[in-house]
């Protein structure tokens, strides 16, 4: 669902907004892990009945995925070249980054969440590399393999960066990232 779609009933948009903001608030509390948050807590904080919650979301993971999609919609507004060539600086251009960091931190041991994030990252990267290919970029390696490699490296480094409080500046992280991958990979994208 596109949250900002004008065709979506205002009441539905308001319900989604209230539920997501409630989950955001719960996740922003120090030491609060997603797996310990209940649907009841979310509903109480949002002042939305449980029946209404389940009318729109299957479970709390479904709500979390909705929120991550909202974040992703903001992320893909950053230019394609920036996202691919400067991924860490691109992350910093997205609003509510601190909240996203909290979500990542509170779910680092959650296999379902991590599988979803890996899937989401790969889908975004696949879209990005296919778009680069459509713009005339030629890759010597199949895009599926590039996406696997790139997403794995980027996910691992991003997790490390977040867990270490982003002490290394984003620009420096981008430089390190590109020093570790084959520079010829992006030879015609410069």
N, C-alpha and C positions, 0 to 999 in steps of 0.2 A: 504494500500500500504506500502510495506517495502521500506522506503526511500533509504536505502543503497543496495537494491537488484541490482546486477550487470546487470540483464536483463532489467531493466528500462532504457529507453533512457536517455542519458546524458542531453539533453535539458529539458526533463520533470523533472529530478532530480534537475537541476539548477533552474527551475521555482519554484518548491516547496521550495527549499532552500531560494531563494530570497524573496518569499512571507512570509515564516515563519520568516525569519530574520527581515523583515519590521515590521511585527506584534510584534515581540519581542521588537524591538526598540521603537515602539509606546507605548507599555505597560510599558516599563521601565521608561518612562517620569513621573516625580512626579505628582500625582493626576489624572493621565490618567486612565479612566475607560474603560473597554472593550466595554460596551454598547454604549459609545459615539464615538467609532472609526468606521469610514465608510470604505467600500470596496474601495472607491476612494482614501482615505488616504493611505491605504495599498498598492494599486497599484502604486500610485505616489511615495511612499517611495521605493518600490521595482523596479520601472521603468519597470513595466509589465502592459500591456494593460488590461482593464477590461474584454474584451472578452476572453483573455487568462486565467484570474482568473476564470471566470465562466466555462471555458472548463474543469478545474480541480477540482473546489470546488463549492458546491451548494450555500454557503454563508460564511460569516465570521466565523460563528460557526463551520462549516465544517473544515475550516483552523485551528481554535483553537483546535478542536478535533485531527486533524492531529498532531499538535505540542505536545499535551498531550500524544499522542501515542508514539512520539519520546522520550519523557521523560520516559514513562512507559517501553519502550524497554531497556533503560539504567538501570532503577530500577530493572527489573527482572534479570539483570546480576549479581546483588548482590546475594550471596548464599541464598538458600531457608531458611535455619535455621536462618540466620541473619535477613531476612525480617520478619519472624514470631516471633522470640524471641527478636529481638532488632529493632523494626520498626523505632524508631526515629533515632537511630544511622545509620540505613540503608538509611534513607532519606538523611542524610548528606554525604553519599558516592556518591551521584549522581551529575554529573556536572550541572551547571546552576541552582543551587538550589535557588539563589536569584531571578532569573527570575520567577521560578515557584511560589515562595512566592508572587511576584508582581501580577502574574496572579490570584492566589487564592484571594489575598486581593482585587483586582479590580473587582472581580466577586462574592464577598461574598453575595450580594443581588440579584444575577441573578438566578432565579429558574431553568431555562433550563440548565445553566452551572452546578449548584449544583446537579441537578438530574443526569446529565451525569457523573459527578465526583463520585457520590455515586455508580452508575452502574459500572463504571470502577474499583473502589476500590473493590467492591464485586466480580467482575469477576476475578481480580488478586488474591484476598484472596481465592476464591473458587478453583482456580487452585492450589494455594499453599497448601491448606488443603487436597485436593484430592491427590496431589503428596505425602504429608506426609503419608496419608493413604496407598498409593501404596507402600511406603517404610516400611510399617509394623506398623505405628503408629495407635493405636486403640483409638477411641474417644467414650466416653459414651453418648455423645449427637450427634444427626444427624448433619452432616457437614453443611447443609443449615442453621440450627439454629446457629451454631457456627459462620458462616460467617456473618449473620445478626447482632449478638451481637458484634462480634469483629470489624466489619467494622463501626458500629455505634459509639462504644466507641473510636476507633482509629480516625475516622473522626472528632468527636467533640474535642478530645484532640489536634489533629493536628491543627485544626482551631484556637483553643485557643492559642496554642504554637506560631503559625505564627503571630497572631494578637498582641501578647505580645512580639514580636521581638526576639523570641527564647532565652529569658533571662535565662531560666532553661536549663542547659546542656542536650544534647540528652541522655547521659547515665543515668542521673537522671530521665528524662522523662520515659525512659524504665523501670526503677525501680518502679516509681510511678504507671505506667500502670500495671505492673505485681502484685503490691501489691493490686490493686483494683479488679483484676479478680481472680477467683478461681485458686490457684496455682496448684491444681491437674489436671487442664485442660491440662497442659504441663508436667505432671509428668514423662513421659518416653521420652521426647524430650530434657532433660537436658544433 
